Amino acid sequence: MRGEPTNPVRKMRGIGQLALRSTDPMRVAEFYEAAFGFRRLAADDDGADLELNGFELSFRRGEQATRDGIQIGFKVEAAAEVDAWAQELGRRGFALAAPPSGDRWDGSRSFRLADPDGRQVAVFYDYPDGRRA
């Protein structure tokens, strides 16, 4: 049933895990380790489990990668951090889809790149006043 929770004391703390299919889980795991500092928890021929600040990102071998309509977003503390991440990743050879864009009037600042399976990965900052274009 939709609507208010039946027990208002029970609350979710946040999303803690995301599992996706990959045609090459090890290659994708290496991308997230190198680009964003994920730590490998486990890996075998069928998949890899990574962790960053309590969030687990898992990749399981599949015929096709889970990517249509998927974007993974990493939220940063300040708009300047978006630019710093873009510069750092570009310097290290990661191909950005476009340079950082957006500003306070848009409500956010972000850039995107693609992981080895073609999933969109964003680094973003949302301004506290919540403006959106």
C-alpha positions, 0 to 999 in steps of 0.5 A: 500500500502506498502512502505514509509508512506504517511504522514512522519509527523505522527509517531508511539510512540511505542506499547501501548497495547497487548490483549491475551486470557487466560483460567484463566485471574485472575491467569495470571494477578496475575503472571504479578503483582507479577513478574514484578510489573504491576498495575491492571487497571480493572478486572471482570470474563471475563478478566483483564487489567494491566499497566506498564510504559504506556503499557497495557497488557490485558487478556480476557477469552477464551477456549484456551490461546493465546500462540503459537508463542507468547513471551512477552519480557521485555527490561532492561537497562543493562546486569547485570539487566538481572542477577539481575532479574533472581536471584530475580525471582528465589529467589521468587519462579518463575521457570526459563526455563534456567539461563541467557545466551548470552554475548556481542559477541552474541549481547544480554543477556536474560532468559525466564520463562513461565506464567501460560498459558504457554506463553514465557516471556523473560527479555533481554538486547541488547548490543548497538553495535547490534551484533547478533549471 
